[in-house]
Amino acid sequence: MSRGETSGRCVVWVGRPSVEEHFGLIRAGWRTVVADPAHDGGGLPDCGHRAIAVLDLRAATEPAARILFELKENHPDLAWIGLTGTRGSTDDDALRRLLPQAFHVIEGNAPLGALRQALRRVPGDDMEIDDEPPSLLTGNSPAIRTLSQNLRKFAPVELPLLITGETGTGKEMAARALHQLSPRRDKPFAAINCGALPANLVQSELFGHERGSFTGAASRRIGHFESADGGTVFLDEIGDLPLEAQTNLLRVLQEGTIERIGSCQSIKVDVRVLAATHVDLEKAVAQGRFREDLFYRLNVLRLRMPPLRERTGDVDLLAQHFLDAFRENYGTRARTFSSAARRAMNAFSWPGNVRELMNRVQRAAVVADDALITPDDLELNAETRGADRDSLGSARTSAEREAIMDCLRASAFNISECARRLRVSRVTVYRLCKKHQLAIDQLR
């Protein structure tokens, strides 16, 4: 589920959560209310029947248990998770009686990560599908809300889909979310990077081979498509697929069959094909590098991944998510970001998108000396920020990129014609293409 979209369910924390725990759940997308035994007399404020209780047993057991019992009188099916901290179940008679009734029990001093995992497993009428990758959908920007809506529209549909977007925007995570939200979620998911396959082994990797079909084929090999029967195949960097393999992929899409190398027998496979690219496939078709009929087969549905610079307001949420996730696995002093670091992150254009943000945050978490991460920890120093920021900030950067792309398309990617239309020099067009990572060598 996307951030802020936990299907209307909320967490009732019975006890006194720390600030980190309270806001950690909120950042993860859970609507959270606190029932403090010192003040509350029970009830589920604004949560109705769709609630999950977290029973904080790290201090006094009896007051928290009293509230839980009152809650369960009105909501007998209420599931709850117990937090015991360092107190073992043998330390307290009340704990020994209470804990067997819990859906899950979490021990230790750092329960937040385990708690978020446990909450996703609590059964419910609308909780059977696990969360989409939070680093993909964390945020509240219009761009990410549109992406979330499209994921849910496209996931149940048994049609090929093309995912487009810049490097680092999370195309594979989007493919995994589509699979997880689909009726195929209990079947295999095969992710293949077409650009990383050796040219002489592409066919074998995708469709398999028979023993002795070529030098080195000492045994039969089952390809990715056959292995993923019933599930989803994700072809990343589809534009790098050789033309011969494109022909065989077209057969899969049209007929639902494959042939292993060295065999003349057709094998039926039932897979949904998702493909991704960061290059312009229409241009590749025009240049003869990509089959036109295959492009139209793949482009039935299209999902555009927004670059981070278009996700206004999401940088802070994503950065904190990456930091929280890192802290769950490694001991680090860093807990959040200084005001200066937040300003620096929001001023930066993030050419490497979400992947770059994650890498910088993880490095900063390792090198930071204090609880607050600084711009220097993120390697967003004054020179970097000054070079990246202009008078209109990220909005201008985004508009400039869209303008140059629109003009290039209208000019059939002719640099001279584009320069005339924009009333700038050819050198300026080349500079803008380089600035916005538009792969100028592929635009000629």
Number of C-alpha atoms within 10 A of each C-alpha: 21 22 24 17 14 17 13 13 19 23 21 24 22 26 24 19 15 9 8 13 16 18 14 19 18 17 19 20 19 22 19 19 18 18 24 19 19 10 7 12 12 18 18 19 10 10 17 12 14 19 22 22 26 26 24 22 21 18 14 11 18 13 15 23 20 14 21 23 13 14 18 16 12 13 16 11 13 17 20 25 22 24 23 22 17 11 15 12 17 9 9 12 10 13 19 13 10 14 18 12 13 15 17 18 20 18 16 13 11 13 15 18 16 14 20 14 12 15 20 16 15 15 12 15 7 11 16 12 13 14 18 22 17 17 21 22 24 25 26 16 16 14 18 23 17 13 19 21 11 15 20 15 12 18 19 15 14 13 17 19 24 25 25 21 18 20 19 20 23 22 27 21 16 24 28 22 23 25 26 22 22 20 15 19 18 11 15 17 24 18 18 19 16 22 16 12 15 10 13 9 11 19 23 19 19 24 24 23 23 18 15 13 15 11 7 8 13 11 11 15 16 16 20 20 27 22 18 19 18 19 23 26 26 28 24 24 20 24 24 18 22 18 14 11 16 20 13 18 22 18 15 22 19 11 11 16 20 23 21 23 20 15 12 9 11 11 13 14 18 16 27 24 22 27 26 26 19 20 20 15 19 16 17 17 16 12 11 11 16 21 22 14 13 18 19 13 17 21 18 11 15 17 19 18 22 19 21 27 23 18 17 17 15 20 22 17 17 22 24 18 22 19 23 22 15 19 19 14 9 10 10 18 16 21 17 21 24 14 13 13 22 17 14 23 20 20 19 20 21 19 18 17 18 22 16 16 20 21 15 17 22 20 15 23 29 17 15 18 14 13 14 18 26 23 21 15 21 22 16 18 14 12 8 13 19 13 9 16 17 13 7 8 15 22 14 14 19 16 12 14 16 13 12 19 18 13 18 22 15 13 16 14 18 14 20 16 16 23 20 13 13 16 10 12 14 16 12 13 20 16 13 17 19 13 13 18 14 19 14 16 9 11 17 11
